[in-house]
């Protein structure tokens, strides 16, 4: 038991930077949720049960256009399917005797940041370490959402509009660092921007709903990149 508590404390310690980052991003999500007409309860419930920034922001866009449930479900599947791969990767780091319930709970709490910290942990991964990451990261995301949507109800309209721009700043911050010095990734990002622009300018494509645009563009661009520029596997040297 003492060993589990130790792993949990280490997870909480390593998760503090994640918590602070989540609070900043989810604060913006709360403001955007307010602009889309969600109540504080609805926004907080979405953050507590969905727990994926890209999926939640995409969901807000679909809600704003009155998208169908089918569009919403497929969009979330396409956007969040990477978590299945992350779960499979982390399962290899866990002890084979780890109970299914622990694996199930850890899978729910996997995000890009939590996966990145967990996968870099040396040796076998203890489930209580992930519980520590989740117990500090998830409250940061939920509390940030609550503070954002409450602020959206209190702050003047001009300030809310200004703060909502932070969403685009977050996306730029996500794509710019890895694109530096990587011509292939930069080209894919540029291609996705051009194709997205075409979907808004060409009259035939303009009538496609936002949900199916996201699904089609994601699958199309990722498929082209994977087909033309596959990542070569490097044999492990012993």
N, C-alpha and C positions, 0 to 999 in steps of 0.2 A: 504493500500500500504506500509506504514512504517513497519507494522508487517511482510509483505512478505520479505522486504529487510533485516530485522533483521534475519529471518530464513535463507535467502540466505547467509548472512555474516557468520552465525554460521556454515553453511555447508562448505563454503570455508575454514574457520579456521580448522575444523575437517578433511578436505580433504588434507591439506598440507602434512602430512606424507604419505598419499596414493600417492600423486603426485610424491614425491621423490622416493618412491619405484617403481612406474611405470616407471620413467625415467631410473632407473638402469636396469630394466628387458627389457624394450623396446630398450635400447641401444644395448643390446646383440641381440635382435631380428633383429635390423637393420644390424648388422654385418653378422648374418646368412643369412639374405635376400640378402645381397651383394654376399655372397659365392654361393647362389643358382641362381644368375644371374638376380635378380630383379633390376629395375631402382629405383632411389629415389622416383619418383612419384608413382610407383606401390606399393612400400613398405608403403609409407605414406598413400596412399588411402586405403590399406588393414587395417592399424591400425585405420583409421578414421571411417571405415564402419563396420569392424568386431568386434573390441574392445573386444577381448578375447585372453589372452596369450596362453592358451593351444590349442585353436582352430587355432591360427595363426601359432604357431610352428609346429603343425601337418600338416597344409596346406603346409608349406614350404617343409616338408618331402615328401608329396604327389606330389608337383610340381616337385621336384627333380627326382622323379621316373616316371614322365609323367602319373600319375594316371588319370582315367576317371572322368568325371563330376559326375557320379553316386557315385563313391567311395568318392569323395570330399564331396558331399551333405550329404551322410549317415554318414560319419565320423564326420562332423560338428554337425549333429543332435545328435549323441550319446554323443559327448564330451560336448556339450552346453545345453543339455536338462535340466540340473540342474537349469538353469536360469529360466525355466518355474516354477519350484517349488519355487524358491526364489521370483519370481514375485507374485505368489499366496499368499505367506506368507506376503509380504509387503502390498499387497492390503487389508489385514485384519487390518493393522495399520492405513490406510488412512481413511479420512472421506468419508462416503458413497456418499456424494454430489460431490466428486472430479470428474471433467469432464474426459471423455474418452481420450481426447487429452493429458491431463496431465499424465494419467496412461500410455498411449502409449509411451510418451517421457521418462518417468521414467524407464519403462521396457527396453527400448533400452540401457539405461546407467547403468543397473545393472551388477555388477561384484561381485566376492567373497568378495572383500574388502569393496566396497560400501554397499553391502548387510549387511555385518557384523556390520558396523558402524550404518546403518539405523535401523536395527532390535533392536539394543541396546538402541535406543533413547527412552526416557520415554514419555509416553502419545501418542496421535495421531501424525501421521507423516505428516508434512506439505510438499507439493510438492516442495516448493522453497528451502527447506533444501536439498533435493536431487539434485535440480538444482545447488546448491552451490557445493556439492560434485562432480558433473559431470563437472562443469565449471572449476574446478582446476585439477581434475583427468585426464580427457580426453586430455587436452593440454600436460600434462606431458608425457602421453603415446605416443602421436603423435610426439612431439618434440624430445623425446628420440629416437624414430625410425629414424627420420630424421638425428639426430646427429650420430647415429650408422652407418647408411649406407653411409653417407658422410665420416665419419672416415674410413670406409672400403675402400673407394676410394682413401684415402690419405695416410693411414698408410702402413708400409711395410707388406709383406705377412706373415712374422713370427709373428708379433704382432697381426695380425688379427686372425691367427690360435690359438694363446694363449688366446685371448679374447673370442673366440667362446666356450672355455671350460666353461665359466661362465654359459652357458645354463644348463650344467649338475649340476653345483653347485647350481643353482636355484632349480632344481628338488629335489636334495638331501635336501636342506633347507626346502622344502615344506613337504616332507614325514617323515623326522627324528623326529622333535619335537612332532607331535601327536602320533608317534609310540613308543615313550619312555614310558615304564610302561604299554603299552597296548599290551599284547601278541597276542590278536586276530588280531589287525591291523598289527602287525609285521609279523604274519604268512601269512596274505593275501598278503602283499608286497613281501614276500619271494616266495610265490606261483606264483605270477604274473611274477617274475623274472625268475623262473624255466621254466614256460610254454613258456615265450617269447624266452628263450634260445632254447627250444626244436623246436620252429618254425623256428629257423635259422639253426639247425643242422640236423633235419630229412628231407631227400630228398623230400618226397612227400609234406610236409608242406612248404618247402622252396620256392616252386614255386607260392605260394599264394601272391598276390600283397600286398604292404605295407598298402594300404588303408583298405582292407578287413581284414588284420591281426589285425589292431587297432580295427576295429568294432567287430570282433569275440572275441578277447581277453577281451575287455571291457565288453561286454554283458555276456560272459561266467563266468569270474571271479566275477563280481558284482552279477550275478545271483546265483552262488554257495554260496557266502558269505551271501546273503539275505535269501537263502533257509535254510542253516545250522545254521546261527547265526542271527536270526531276532532280531531287537531292540524292547524290550518290552516297551509298553506304560505305563507310570506312571500316575495314576489318580491324578488330581489336588486336593490338600487338601484345604479345605475352612476353 
